[in-house]
Amino acid sequence: MENQEILETIKKQNQNFQKWILILIPINIILFPMVFRKPSIIEGLKVSLSAYTIGFNIFGLIIGSLLAFLPYKKLRYEDKYKRFVLLTILVIQASGLILTILNAIIWTAIGLMK
């Protein structure tokens, strides 16, 4: 019975992770070309679109698949796989947003110092 409760909790958390990922991807796609304007915003949009929708998610899939081999609450690999993949993608997307914002702040500060 305890294992079933854990699986239900993980299922709810996975739904939360999915919601946050779906929120972060469009934000990252829009913000990235605004901060990195080389050579143009359109080129930056193409790069961010491919990176944030395909590249980082494939990377998260690979890393999450490997992390699912770690022991976690005595669950089977199949039960851990989705959780670790979603959590890895969420961390990558959140890191991308944080780094983009920090980059914008730093370059704005450098621009003000000139």
N, CA, C and O atoms as a GROMACS GRO file, in nm:
protein
  456
    1MET      N    1   0.082  -0.120   0.000
    1MET     CA    2   0.000   0.000   0.000
    1MET      C    3   0.086   0.126   0.000
    1MET      O    4   0.054   0.224  -0.066
    2GLU      N    5   0.196   0.122   0.074
    2GLU     CA    6   0.284   0.238   0.084
    2GLU      C    7   0.345   0.271  -0.052
    2GLU      O    8   0.358   0.388  -0.088
    3ASN      N    9   0.382   0.169  -0.127
    3ASN     CA   10   0.440   0.188  -0.259
    3ASN      C   11   0.340   0.254  -0.354
    3ASN      O   12   0.378   0.337  -0.437
    4GLN      N   13   0.212   0.217  -0.343
    4GLN     CA   14   0.108   0.276  -0.426
    4GLN      C   15   0.092   0.425  -0.396
    4GLN      O   16   0.071   0.505  -0.487
    5GLU      N   17   0.100   0.463  -0.269
    5GLU     CA   18   0.091   0.604  -0.230
    5GLU      C   19   0.209   0.683  -0.287
    5GLU      O   20   0.191   0.797  -0.331
    6ILE      N   21   0.326   0.624  -0.285
    6ILE     CA   22   0.444   0.690  -0.340
    6ILE      C   23   0.425   0.712  -0.490
    6ILE      O   24   0.457   0.819  -0.542
    7LEU      N   25   0.375   0.611  -0.560
    7LEU     CA   26   0.353   0.623  -0.704
    7LEU      C   27   0.250   0.730  -0.737
    7LEU      O   28   0.266   0.802  -0.836
    8GLU      N   29   0.145   0.742  -0.657
    8GLU     CA   30   0.044   0.847  -0.678
    8GLU      C   31   0.104   0.986  -0.656
    8GLU      O   32   0.077   1.079  -0.732
    9THR      N   33   0.186   1.000  -0.552
    9THR     CA   34   0.253   1.127  -0.524
    9THR      C   35   0.347   1.164  -0.639
    9THR      O   36   0.350   1.279  -0.683
   10ILE      N   37   0.421   1.068  -0.687
   10ILE     CA   38   0.514   1.091  -0.798
   10ILE      C   39   0.437   1.130  -0.924
   10ILE      O   40   0.481   1.217  -0.999
   11LYS      N   41   0.323   1.068  -0.947
   11LYS     CA   42   0.241   1.101  -1.064
   11LYS      C   43   0.195   1.247  -1.058
   11LYS      O   44   0.198   1.317  -1.160
   12LYS      N   45   0.152   1.293  -0.941
   12LYS     CA   46   0.109   1.432  -0.925
   12LYS      C   47   0.226   1.528  -0.944
   12LYS      O   48   0.212   1.632  -1.008
   13GLN      N   49   0.341   1.491  -0.890
   13GLN     CA   50   0.459   1.576  -0.905
   13GLN      C   51   0.503   1.582  -1.052
   13GLN      O   52   0.546   1.687  -1.100
   14ASN      N   53   0.493   1.470  -1.122
   14ASN     CA   54   0.528   1.468  -1.265
   14ASN      C   55   0.439   1.562  -1.345
   14ASN      O   56   0.486   1.630  -1.436
   15GLN      N   57   0.310   1.567  -1.311
   15GLN     CA   58   0.220   1.660  -1.379
   15GLN      C   59   0.261   1.805  -1.352
   15GLN      O   60   0.254   1.890  -1.441
   16ASN      N   61   0.304   1.831  -1.230
   16ASN     CA   62   0.354   1.965  -1.195
   16ASN      C   63   0.480   1.998  -1.275
   16ASN      O   64   0.493   2.109  -1.327
   17PHE      N   65   0.570   1.903  -1.285
   17PHE     CA   66   0.693   1.924  -1.363
   17PHE      C   67   0.660   1.956  -1.508
   17PHE      O   68   0.719   2.045  -1.568
   18GLN      N   69   0.564   1.882  -1.564
   18GLN     CA   70   0.525   1.905  -1.703
   18GLN      C   71   0.470   2.046  -1.723
   18GLN      O   72   0.502   2.112  -1.822
   19LYS      N   73   0.388   2.092  -1.630
   19LYS     CA   74   0.332   2.227  -1.639
   19LYS      C   75   0.443   2.332  -1.639
   19LYS      O   76   0.442   2.424  -1.720
   20TRP      N   77   0.539   2.316  -1.548
   20TRP     CA   78   0.648   2.414  -1.539
   20TRP      C   79   0.736   2.410  -1.664
   20TRP      O   80   0.784   2.514  -1.709
   21ILE      N   81   0.759   2.293  -1.718
   21ILE     CA   82   0.838   2.282  -1.840
   21ILE      C   83   0.767   2.355  -1.955
   21ILE      O   84   0.829   2.428  -2.032
   22LEU      N   85   0.636   2.334  -1.965
   22LEU     CA   86   0.558   2.399  -2.071
   22LEU      C   87   0.550   2.550  -2.053
   22LEU      O   88   0.528   2.622  -2.150
   23ILE      N   89   0.568   2.598  -1.933
   23ILE     CA   90   0.574   2.743  -1.908
   23ILE      C   91   0.712   2.797  -1.943
   23ILE      O   92   0.724   2.903  -2.004
   24LEU      N   93   0.816   2.725  -1.904
   24LEU     CA   94   0.953   2.774  -1.922
   24LEU      C   95   1.000   2.774  -2.067
   24LEU      O   96   1.074   2.864  -2.108
   25ILE      N   97   0.959   2.675  -2.146
   25ILE     CA   98   1.007   2.666  -2.284
   25ILE      C   99   0.973   2.792  -2.365
   25ILE      O  100   1.064   2.849  -2.426
   26PRO      N  101   0.847   2.839  -2.368
   26PRO     CA  102   0.821   2.960  -2.447
   26PRO      C  103   0.890   3.084  -2.392
   26PRO      O  104   0.932   3.172  -2.468
   27ILE      N  105   0.901   3.092  -2.259
   27ILE     CA  106   0.971   3.207  -2.200
   27ILE      C  107   1.117   3.207  -2.245
   27ILE      O  108   1.170   3.312  -2.284
   28ASN      N  109   1.182   3.093  -2.240
   28ASN     CA  110   1.322   3.083  -2.283
   28ASN      C  111   1.337   3.114  -2.432
   28ASN      O  112   1.430   3.183  -2.472
   29ILE      N  113   1.245   3.064  -2.512
   29ILE     CA  114   1.252   3.087  -2.656
   29ILE      C  115   1.240   3.236  -2.688
   29ILE      O  116   1.307   3.285  -2.778
   30ILE      N  117   1.156   3.307  -2.615
   30ILE     CA  118   1.137   3.450  -2.640
   30ILE      C  119   1.252   3.534  -2.583
   30ILE      O  120   1.299   3.626  -2.649
   31LEU      N  121   1.296   3.502  -2.462
   31LEU     CA  122   1.400   3.584  -2.398
   31LEU      C  123   1.538   3.566  -2.459
   31LEU      O  124   1.614   3.663  -2.469
   32PHE      N  125   1.572   3.447  -2.500
   32PHE     CA  126   1.706   3.420  -2.550
   32PHE      C  127   1.748   3.513  -2.664
   32PHE      O  128   1.855   3.574  -2.655
   33PRO      N  129   1.668   3.528  -2.770
   33PRO     CA  130   1.712   3.616  -2.879
   33PRO      C  131   1.713   3.764  -2.840
   33PRO      O  132   1.781   3.844  -2.904
   34MET      N  133   1.638   3.801  -2.736
   34MET     CA  134   1.641   3.940  -2.692
   34MET      C  135   1.772   3.975  -2.624
   34MET      O  136   1.818   4.088  -2.630
   35VAL      N  137   1.831   3.877  -2.559
   35VAL     CA  138   1.958   3.899  -2.489
   35VAL      C  139   2.076   3.879  -2.582
   35VAL      O  140   2.170   3.959  -2.583
   36PHE      N  141   2.073   3.773  -2.661
   36PHE     CA  142   2.182   3.741  -2.752
   36PHE      C  143   2.140   3.781  -2.894
   36PHE      O  144   2.076   3.703  -2.964
   37ARG      N  145   2.175   3.900  -2.935
   37ARG     CA  146   2.125   3.956  -3.061
   37ARG      C  147   2.220   3.936  -3.178
   37ARG      O  148   2.212   4.010  -3.276
   38LYS      N  149   2.308   3.840  -3.171
   38LYS     CA  150   2.404   3.821  -3.278
   38LYS      C  151   2.365   3.701  -3.361
   38LYS      O  152   2.332   3.598  -3.302
   39PRO      N  153   2.366   3.704  -3.490
   39PRO     CA  154   2.380   3.821  -3.576
   39PRO      C  155   2.251   3.902  -3.587
   39PRO      O  156   2.256   4.020  -3.619
   40SER      N  157   2.135   3.840  -3.561
   40SER     CA  158   2.009   3.915  -3.561
   40SER      C  159   1.911   3.845  -3.467
   40SER      O  160   1.934   3.732  -3.423
   41ILE      N  161   1.802   3.913  -3.437
   41ILE     CA  162   1.701   3.855  -3.349
   41ILE      C  163   1.637   3.732  -3.414
   41ILE      O  164   1.606   3.634  -3.346
   42ILE      N  165   1.616   3.738  -3.546
   42ILE     CA  166   1.556   3.624  -3.617
   42ILE      C  167   1.646   3.502  -3.608
   42ILE      O  168   1.598   3.391  -3.583
   43GLU      N  169   1.776   3.520  -3.628
   43GLU     CA  170   1.870   3.409  -3.615
   43GLU      C  171   1.871   3.357  -3.471
   43GLU      O  172   1.875   3.236  -3.448
   44GLY      N  173   1.868   3.448  -3.374
   44GLY     CA  174   1.862   3.408  -3.234
   44GLY      C  175   1.737   3.330  -3.202
   44GLY      O  176   1.740   3.236  -3.122
   45LEU      N  177   1.626   3.368  -3.265
   45LEU     CA  178   1.500   3.297  -3.245
   45LEU      C  179   1.507   3.156  -3.302
   45LEU      O  180   1.456   3.062  -3.241
   46LYS      N  181   1.571   3.140  -3.417
   46LYS     CA  182   1.589   3.007  -3.476
   46LYS      C  183   1.675   2.919  -3.385
   46LYS      O  184   1.644   2.802  -3.363
   47VAL      N  185   1.782   2.979  -3.334
   47VAL     CA  186   1.872   2.903  -3.245
   47VAL      C  187   1.799   2.864  -3.117
   47VAL      O  188   1.806   2.748  -3.075
   48SER      N  189   1.730   2.958  -3.056
   48SER     CA  190   1.661   2.928  -2.929
   48SER      C  191   1.548   2.829  -2.950
   48SER      O  192   1.523   2.744  -2.864
   49LEU      N  193   1.479   2.839  -3.063
   49LEU     CA  194   1.370   2.747  -3.091
   49LEU      C  195   1.421   2.604  -3.101
   49LEU      O  196   1.363   2.512  -3.044
   50SER      N  197   1.530   2.585  -3.173
   50SER     CA  198   1.584   2.450  -3.187
   50SER      C  199   1.648   2.402  -3.057
   50SER      O  200   1.636   2.285  -3.021
   51ALA      N  201   1.717   2.491  -2.986
   51ALA     CA  202   1.784   2.450  -2.862
   51ALA      C  203   1.685   2.416  -2.752
   51ALA      O  204   1.696   2.310  -2.689
   52TYR      N  205   1.588   2.504  -2.729
   52TYR     CA  206   1.497   2.483  -2.616
   52TYR      C  207   1.386   2.383  -2.643
   52TYR      O  208   1.330   2.328  -2.548
   53THR      N  209   1.352   2.358  -2.769
   53THR     CA  210   1.247   2.259  -2.795
   53THR      C  211   1.302   2.121  -2.827
   53THR      O  212   1.237   2.020  -2.799
   54ILE      N  213   1.422   2.116  -2.885
   54ILE     CA  214   1.476   1.986  -2.925
   54ILE      C  215   1.603   1.952  -2.848
   54ILE      O  216   1.608   1.851  -2.777
   55GLY      N  217   1.704   2.035  -2.861
   55GLY     CA  218   1.836   2.003  -2.809
   55GLY      C  219   1.842   1.976  -2.660
   55GLY      O  220   1.889   1.870  -2.617
   56PHE      N  221   1.794   2.071  -2.580
   56PHE     CA  222   1.802   2.054  -2.435
   56PHE      C  223   1.712   1.943  -2.386
   56PHE      O  224   1.742   1.877  -2.286
   57ASN      N  225   1.601   1.920  -2.455
   57ASN     CA  226   1.510   1.813  -2.414
   57ASN      C  227   1.569   1.675  -2.443
   57ASN      O  228   1.551   1.581  -2.365
   58ILE      N  229   1.639   1.662  -2.556
   58ILE     CA  230   1.708   1.536  -2.585
   58ILE      C  231   1.819   1.512  -2.483
   58ILE      O  232   1.837   1.400  -2.434
   59PHE      N  233   1.892   1.617  -2.450
   59PHE     CA  234   1.997   1.608  -2.348
   59PHE      C  235   1.935   1.565  -2.214
   59PHE      O  236   1.990   1.479  -2.145
   60GLY      N  237   1.822   1.624  -2.178
   60GLY     CA  238   1.752   1.587  -2.055
   60GLY      C  239   1.703   1.444  -2.057
   60GLY      O  240   1.705   1.376  -1.954
   61LEU      N  241   1.660   1.398  -2.173
   61LEU     CA  242   1.616   1.260  -2.188
   61LEU      C  243   1.730   1.163  -2.163
   61LEU      O  244   1.713   1.062  -2.094
   62ILE      N  245   1.846   1.193  -2.218
   62ILE     CA  246   1.962   1.105  -2.201
   62ILE      C  247   2.009   1.105  -2.056
   62ILE      O  248   2.028   0.999  -1.996
   63ILE      N  249   2.027   1.224  -1.999
   63ILE     CA  250   2.075   1.232  -1.860
   63ILE      C  251   1.972   1.174  -1.764
   63ILE      O  252   2.008   1.100  -1.671
   64GLY      N  253   1.844   1.204  -1.784
   64GLY     CA  254   1.739   1.151  -1.698
   64GLY      C  255   1.729   1.000  -1.704
   64GLY      O  256   1.703   0.935  -1.603
   65SER      N  257   1.751   0.944  -1.824
   65SER     CA  258   1.748   0.798  -1.838
   65SER      C  259   1.860   0.733  -1.758
   65SER      O  260   1.841   0.628  -1.697
   66LEU      N  261   1.975   0.798  -1.758
   66LEU     CA  262   2.087   0.744  -1.679
   66LEU      C  263   2.063   0.762  -1.529
   66LEU      O  264   2.094   0.672  -1.450
   67LEU      N  265   2.009   0.877  -1.491
   67LEU     CA  266   1.983   0.901  -1.348
   67LEU      C  267   1.877   0.806  -1.292
   67LEU      O  268   1.878   0.778  -1.172
   68ALA      N  269   1.789   0.757  -1.376
   68ALA     CA  270   1.685   0.666  -1.330
   68ALA      C  271   1.742   0.533  -1.279
   68ALA      O  272   1.672   0.458  -1.212
   69PHE      N  273   1.867   0.504  -1.311
   69PHE     CA  274   1.931   0.384  -1.258
   69PHE      C  275   1.967   0.398  -1.110
   69PHE      O  276   1.991   0.297  -1.043
   70LEU      N  277   1.970   0.521  -1.058
   70LEU     CA  278   2.001   0.542  -0.917
   70LEU      C  279   1.887   0.491  -0.831
   70LEU      O  280   1.770   0.502  -0.869
   71PRO      N  281   1.919   0.436  -0.714
   71PRO     CA  282   1.812   0.389  -0.626
   71PRO      C  283   1.729   0.506  -0.573
   71PRO      O  284   1.785   0.606  -0.528
   72TYR      N  285   1.598   0.491  -0.577
   72TYR     CA  286   1.508   0.596  -0.528
   72TYR      C  287   1.382   0.530  -0.475
   72TYR      O  288   1.300   0.479  -0.551
   73LYS      N  289   1.366   0.532  -0.345
   73LYS     CA  290   1.249   0.480  -0.276
   73LYS      C  291   1.211   0.338  -0.320
   73LYS      O  292   1.093   0.303  -0.323
   74LYS      N  293   1.312   0.258  -0.352
   74LYS     CA  294   1.293   0.119  -0.390
   74LYS      C  295   1.194   0.100  -0.505
   74LYS      O  296   1.122   0.001  -0.512
   75LEU      N  297   1.192   0.197  -0.595
   75LEU     CA  298   1.104   0.188  -0.712
   75LEU      C  299   1.177   0.122  -0.828
   75LEU      O  300   1.300   0.122  -0.833
   76ARG      N  301   1.099   0.066  -0.920
   76ARG     CA  302   1.156   0.006  -1.040
   76ARG      C  303   1.201   0.116  -1.136
   76ARG      O  304   1.160   0.231  -1.124
   77TYR      N  305   1.285   0.078  -1.231
   77TYR     CA  306   1.335   0.173  -1.331
   77TYR      C  307   1.219   0.238  -1.405
   77TYR      O  308   1.221   0.360  -1.427
   78GLU      N  309   1.119   0.161  -1.443
   78GLU     CA  310   1.006   0.213  -1.519
   78GLU      C  311   0.930   0.320  -1.442
   78GLU      O  312   0.876   0.413  -1.501
   79ASP      N  313   0.926   0.307  -1.309
   79ASP     CA  314   0.855   0.404  -1.226
   79ASP      C  315   0.937   0.532  -1.206
   79ASP      O  316   0.880   0.639  -1.184
   80LYS      N  317   1.067   0.520  -1.214
   80LYS     CA  318   1.154   0.636  -1.191
   80LYS      C  319   1.187   0.712  -1.319
   80LYS      O  320   1.221   0.830  -1.315
   81TYR      N  321   1.178   0.643  -1.433
   81TYR     CA  322   1.224   0.698  -1.560
   81TYR      C  323   1.161   0.833  -1.592
   81TYR      O  324   1.232   0.931  -1.615
   82LYS      N  325   1.028   0.839  -1.594
   82LYS     CA  326   0.960   0.962  -1.632
   82LYS      C  327   0.992   1.075  -1.534
   82LYS      O  328   1.014   1.189  -1.575
   83ARG      N  329   0.996   1.043  -1.406
   83ARG     CA  330   1.024   1.144  -1.305
   83ARG      C  331   1.163   1.206  -1.326
   83ARG      O  332   1.178   1.328  -1.325
   84PHE      N  333   1.263   1.121  -1.346
   84PHE     CA  334   1.399   1.172  -1.361
   84PHE      C  335   1.417   1.249  -1.492
   84PHE      O  336   1.488   1.350  -1.495
   85VAL      N  337   1.354   1.204  -1.598
   85VAL     CA  338   1.362   1.275  -1.725
   85VAL      C  339   1.298   1.413  -1.712
   85VAL      O  340   1.357   1.513  -1.752
   86LEU      N  341   1.177   1.418  -1.658
   86LEU     CA  342   1.108   1.547  -1.641
   86LEU      C  343   1.185   1.641  -1.548
   86LEU      O  344   1.196   1.760  -1.576
   87LEU      N  345   1.236   1.586  -1.440
   87LEU     CA  346   1.311   1.669  -1.346
   87LEU      C  347   1.438   1.724  -1.409
   87LEU      O  348   1.475   1.839  -1.385
   88THR      N  349   1.505   1.643  -1.488
   88THR     CA  350   1.627   1.688  -1.556
   88THR      C  351   1.596   1.796  -1.658
   88THR      O  352   1.666   1.897  -1.665
   89ILE      N  353   1.490   1.777  -1.736
   89ILE     CA  354   1.452   1.879  -1.834
   89ILE      C  355   1.411   2.008  -1.763
   89ILE      O  356   1.445   2.117  -1.809
   90LEU      N  357   1.340   1.996  -1.653
   90LEU     CA  358   1.300   2.114  -1.576
   90LEU      C  359   1.420   2.191  -1.525
   90LEU      O  360   1.424   2.313  -1.534
   91VAL      N  361   1.519   2.120  -1.473
   91VAL     CA  362   1.641   2.185  -1.424
   91VAL      C  363   1.715   2.254  -1.538
   91VAL      O  364   1.764   2.366  -1.522
   92ILE      N  365   1.723   2.189  -1.653
   92ILE     CA  366   1.791   2.249  -1.768
   92ILE      C  367   1.718   2.374  -1.815
   92ILE      O  368   1.781   2.476  -1.841
   93GLN      N  369   1.586   2.367  -1.826
   93GLN     CA  370   1.508   2.483  -1.870
   93GLN      C  371   1.516   2.598  -1.770
   93GLN      O  372   1.531   2.714  -1.809
   94ALA      N  373   1.507   2.567  -1.641
   94ALA     CA  374   1.517   2.672  -1.538
   94ALA      C  375   1.658   2.733  -1.538
   94ALA      O  376   1.672   2.854  -1.521
   95SER      N  377   1.759   2.651  -1.555
   95SER     CA  378   1.896   2.702  -1.562
   95SER      C  379   1.914   2.793  -1.683
   95SER      O  380   1.980   2.896  -1.673
   96GLY      N  381   1.855   2.756  -1.795
   96GLY     CA  382   1.862   2.840  -1.914
   96GLY      C  383   1.800   2.976  -1.890
   96GLY      O  384   1.854   3.078  -1.932
   97LEU      N  385   1.686   2.978  -1.822
   97LEU     CA  386   1.620   3.106  -1.790
   97LEU      C  387   1.705   3.190  -1.695
   97LEU      O  388   1.722   3.310  -1.716
   98ILE      N  389   1.756   3.128  -1.592
   98ILE     CA  390   1.839   3.201  -1.494
   98ILE      C  391   1.964   3.257  -1.561
   98ILE      O  392   2.000   3.372  -1.538
   99LEU      N  393   2.031   3.177  -1.642
   99LEU     CA  394   2.153   3.223  -1.709
   99LEU      C  395   2.124   3.334  -1.810
   99LEU      O  396   2.204   3.426  -1.824
  100THR      N  397   2.013   3.326  -1.879
  100THR     CA  398   1.976   3.431  -1.974
  100THR      C  399   1.949   3.562  -1.900
  100THR      O  400   1.993   3.668  -1.945
  101ILE      N  401   1.878   3.555  -1.789
  101ILE     CA  402   1.850   3.676  -1.711
  101ILE      C  403   1.979   3.733  -1.652
  101ILE      O  404   2.000   3.854  -1.657
  102LEU      N  405   2.065   3.647  -1.598
  102LEU     CA  406   2.193   3.696  -1.544
  102LEU      C  407   2.278   3.760  -1.653
  102LEU      O  408   2.341   3.862  -1.630
  103ASN      N  409   2.279   3.699  -1.770
  103ASN     CA  410   2.354   3.755  -1.881
  103ASN      C  411   2.300   3.893  -1.918
  103ASN      O  412   2.378   3.985  -1.945
  104ALA      N  413   2.169   3.907  -1.922
  104ALA     CA  414   2.109   4.037  -1.954
  104ALA      C  415   2.147   4.142  -1.850
  104ALA      O  416   2.176   4.257  -1.884
  105ILE      N  417   2.146   4.104  -1.723
  105ILE     CA  418   2.181   4.197  -1.615
  105ILE      C  419   2.328   4.238  -1.626
  105ILE      O  420   2.361   4.356  -1.614
  106ILE      N  421   2.414   4.141  -1.649
  106ILE     CA  422   2.558   4.170  -1.657
  106ILE      C  423   2.588   4.260  -1.775
  106ILE      O  424   2.661   4.358  -1.760
  107TRP      N  425   2.533   4.227  -1.894
  107TRP     CA  426   2.561   4.309  -2.011
  107TRP      C  427   2.499   4.447  -2.001
  107TRP      O  428   2.554   4.543  -2.056
  108THR      N  429   2.387   4.459  -1.932
  108THR     CA  430   2.329   4.591  -1.909
  108THR      C  431   2.419   4.672  -1.816
  108THR      O  432   2.441   4.791  -1.840
  109ALA      N  433   2.470   4.608  -1.711
  109ALA     CA  434   2.561   4.678  -1.619
  109ALA      C  435   2.690   4.720  -1.690
  109ALA      O  436   2.740   4.830  -1.667
  110ILE      N  437   2.742   4.635  -1.775
  110ILE     CA  438   2.864   4.669  -1.849
  110ILE      C  439   2.835   4.785  -1.944
  110ILE      O  440   2.916   4.876  -1.959
  111GLY      N  441   2.719   4.782  -2.009
  111GLY     CA  442   2.680   4.891  -2.099
  111GLY      C  443   2.665   5.023  -2.027
  111GLY      O  444   2.696   5.128  -2.083
  112LEU      N  445   2.616   5.020  -1.902
  112LEU     CA  446   2.600   5.142  -1.825
  112LEU      C  447   2.733   5.197  -1.777
  112LEU      O  448   2.745   5.316  -1.751
  113MET      N  449   2.833   5.110  -1.764
  113MET     CA  450   2.965   5.154  -1.716
  113MET      C  451   3.044   5.225  -1.824
  113MET      O  452   3.139   5.296  -1.792
  114LYS      N  453   3.009   5.208  -1.950
  114LYS     CA  454   3.084   5.270  -2.059
  114LYS      C  455   3.055   5.416  -2.068
  114LYS      O  456   3.110   5.484  -2.155
   0.00000   0.00000   0.00000
